[in-house]
Amino acid sequence: MTISTPTETPPTAQGTPNKINVTQRRLMKEWELLKKNREDWIVKVELRGDVITDWEVRIKGPENTPYEGYLFDIYLNCANNYPFKPPEVIFMTRPYHPNIDQGDGKISDCHLGDGWSPQLRLFECMQTLRRLLQSPDLFGPLEPQIAREYVDNPEVFAKKARAQCEKLL
């Protein structure tokens, strides 16, 4: 797993280099935990421009799914009142999936927001995203036609999902 090291004292939202706010302090702790507790399905965790609230993550697609063998780049933005609110999640590598907007790569707020608690960490967020790839939520799809296909014709869904992944390589 690749983990870039953020600067020792990241700038605050106001740009004051020696003051670290609650969000930044929390994210620095989470960063350290991720470096210690490596999971084989997390391939890369980096910061965007050395900003502790902007994470770029690469995860492996779950086994026994059409996504197995493929990598997915995900952007996690924690600037909006994290950890009291969940991070904004954007799949930069957009899989063919009922819960991932095919236009902008965002997921529905219900997948993180409804059950979000400040005790949850970005690691749990990544686990949720991987579980979502494994088992789509068919009650709140962002792409209803893909959800219908997943239910009515799973073989066609799997073929399209793999084809989409191949295009993204």
Backbone torsions as a table, in degrees:
resi	resn	phi	psi	omega
1	MET	NA	134.9	176.8
2	THR	-95.5	126.4	174.9
3	ILE	-132.1	116.6	176.5
4	SER	-76.7	150.8	179.2
5	THR	-94.6	123.3	177.9
6	PRO	-72.6	165.8	177.0
7	THR	-60.8	154.7	-177.5
8	GLU	-58.9	-44.1	179.8
9	THR	-125.7	90.8	-177.1
10	PRO	-66.4	151.0	178.7
11	PRO	-67.3	150.6	174.9
12	THR	-80.8	177.1	178.3
13	ALA	-59.4	-29.9	179.7
14	GLN	-86.3	-5.3	178.1
15	GLY	87.8	12.4	178.4
16	THR	-84.7	110.7	-170.7
17	PRO	-68.1	-22.5	-174.5
18	ASN	-100.0	-0.5	178.1
19	LYS	-109.1	126.4	178.5
20	ILE	-113.5	123.7	-179.6
21	ASN	-83.0	177.3	-176.4
22	VAL	-58.4	-45.1	-179.8
23	THR	-60.1	-48.3	-178.2
24	GLN	-64.1	-41.3	179.3
25	ARG	-61.8	-45.4	179.6
26	ARG	-61.8	-45.0	-178.6
27	LEU	-66.4	-34.3	175.8
28	MET	-63.2	-40.1	177.7
29	LYS	-65.2	-43.4	179.4
30	GLU	-63.5	-38.4	178.2
31	TRP	-58.8	-47.4	179.7
32	GLU	-63.4	-41.1	177.7
33	LEU	-61.6	-41.5	179.2
34	LEU	-64.0	-36.3	178.7
35	LYS	-65.7	-33.4	-178.4
36	LYS	-82.5	-38.6	-175.3
37	ASN	-107.0	85.9	-176.6
38	ARG	-88.8	134.0	174.1
39	GLU	-108.3	142.2	-176.1
40	ASP	-68.7	-20.6	-179.0
41	TRP	-85.9	-9.4	174.0
42	ILE	-94.8	109.7	-173.8
43	VAL	-87.1	-38.9	-174.2
44	LYS	-151.3	141.6	170.9
45	VAL	-137.5	119.9	179.9
46	GLU	-136.2	162.8	174.0
47	LEU	-98.3	143.6	175.0
48	ARG	-83.2	112.7	176.6
49	GLY	61.3	31.6	178.7
50	ASP	61.5	24.2	178.8
51	VAL	-99.4	117.3	-173.2
52	ILE	-64.1	-20.3	180.0
53	THR	-88.2	-6.3	-178.5
54	ASP	-116.8	104.3	-177.4
55	TRP	-108.3	139.8	170.6
56	GLU	-114.5	124.7	-174.5
57	VAL	-122.9	143.8	172.2
58	ARG	-123.4	124.1	179.3
59	ILE	-121.3	155.3	174.9
60	LYS	-82.5	143.8	173.3
61	GLY	-65.1	145.6	-177.6
62	PRO	-65.5	148.7	177.4
63	GLU	-63.5	153.0	177.1
64	ASN	59.2	32.7	174.0
65	THR	-132.3	166.7	175.9
66	PRO	-63.8	-12.9	-176.5
67	TYR	-93.1	-5.0	-179.5
68	GLU	-59.7	133.9	179.1
69	GLY	90.2	-1.4	-179.3
70	TYR	-115.1	156.9	-179.8
71	LEU	-112.3	144.2	-177.8
72	PHE	-126.6	123.7	176.9
73	ASP	-90.8	130.3	-176.0
74	ILE	-130.3	136.8	176.7
75	TYR	-103.1	128.1	177.0
76	LEU	-116.7	117.4	179.1
77	ASN	-108.4	117.4	-175.9
78	CYS	-107.5	18.3	-174.8
79	ALA	-74.0	-21.8	-173.3
80	ASN	-92.5	75.9	172.5
81	ASN	65.1	29.6	174.0
82	TYR	-69.7	139.9	9.3
83	PRO	-93.7	7.9	-178.4
84	PHE	-76.3	-19.4	173.0
85	LYS	-128.1	151.6	-179.2
86	PRO	-69.3	160.5	176.4
87	PRO	-69.9	156.5	169.2
88	GLU	-76.8	132.9	-177.1
89	VAL	-117.7	128.9	176.2
90	ILE	-133.0	121.7	172.4
91	PHE	-77.0	109.9	177.1
92	MET	-73.8	-34.2	171.2
93	THR	-97.0	105.7	-170.7
94	ARG	-91.2	105.4	176.4
95	PRO	-76.2	156.1	172.7
96	TYR	-72.6	104.9	-170.6
97	HIS	-156.3	140.6	-177.0
98	PRO	-67.0	-21.0	-176.2
99	ASN	-104.9	7.9	179.7
100	ILE	-121.0	120.0	-179.4
101	ASP	-60.1	123.4	-177.0
102	GLN	-71.4	-17.0	179.3
103	GLY	-86.3	-51.6	-174.5
104	ASP	-113.4	-4.6	176.7
105	GLY	80.2	3.8	-179.1
106	LYS	-79.1	157.7	173.7
107	ILE	-106.7	162.1	179.1
108	SER	-66.2	144.2	178.2
109	ASP	-59.2	-27.0	-176.1
110	CYS	-66.3	-20.3	-177.3
111	HIS	-77.6	-25.7	175.8
112	LEU	-120.3	-38.9	-171.8
113	GLY	-67.4	-42.0	-174.8
114	ASP	-63.3	-40.5	-178.2
115	GLY	-104.8	15.2	-175.1
116	TRP	-72.6	142.5	176.8
117	SER	-142.0	147.5	178.1
118	PRO	-60.4	-16.5	177.3
119	GLN	-74.9	-19.0	179.8
120	LEU	-75.5	149.4	-179.1
121	ARG	-116.4	171.5	178.5
122	LEU	-63.1	-29.0	175.8
123	PHE	-60.1	-45.1	177.3
124	GLU	-64.2	-35.1	175.9
125	CYS	-60.5	-45.2	179.1
126	MET	-64.1	-38.7	176.6
127	GLN	-62.2	-41.3	178.5
128	THR	-61.9	-42.6	179.9
129	LEU	-64.1	-40.3	179.0
130	ARG	-67.2	-41.1	176.4
131	ARG	-63.0	-36.1	178.1
132	LEU	-62.9	-39.5	175.4
133	LEU	-64.2	-35.5	-179.2
134	GLN	-72.1	-40.4	-172.7
135	SER	-143.3	92.9	-177.8
136	PRO	-59.9	148.5	174.0
137	ASP	-86.9	108.5	-175.7
138	LEU	-88.0	-2.0	179.1
139	PHE	-91.7	-16.1	-180.0
140	GLY	-138.9	52.9	-176.0
141	PRO	-73.8	143.1	171.3
142	LEU	-82.5	-22.9	179.9
143	GLU	-122.2	84.2	-174.8
144	PRO	-59.1	-34.0	-179.4
145	GLN	-68.2	-33.5	176.8
146	ILE	-71.2	-37.3	177.6
147	ALA	-63.1	-43.5	178.0
148	ARG	-61.0	-43.6	179.7
149	GLU	-63.4	-41.0	178.9
150	TYR	-58.1	-39.4	-178.7
151	VAL	-81.2	-48.9	-172.2
152	ASP	-80.2	-30.4	-176.0
153	ASN	-146.4	72.1	-174.3
154	PRO	-60.1	-29.6	179.0
155	GLU	-67.1	-42.1	178.5
156	VAL	-66.7	-42.2	177.1
157	PHE	-56.6	-50.1	-177.7
158	ALA	-61.2	-40.0	179.1
159	LYS	-63.9	-44.6	178.8
160	LYS	-66.4	-38.1	179.8
161	ALA	-64.2	-44.9	178.0
162	ARG	-64.8	-41.3	178.7
163	ALA	-62.2	-40.9	176.9
164	GLN	-61.7	-42.8	178.5
165	CYS	-62.4	-41.3	177.9
166	GLU	-61.2	-40.2	178.3
167	LYS	-64.0	-29.3	-175.2
168	LEU	-84.1	-8.6	-179.6
169	LEU	-64.3	NA	NA
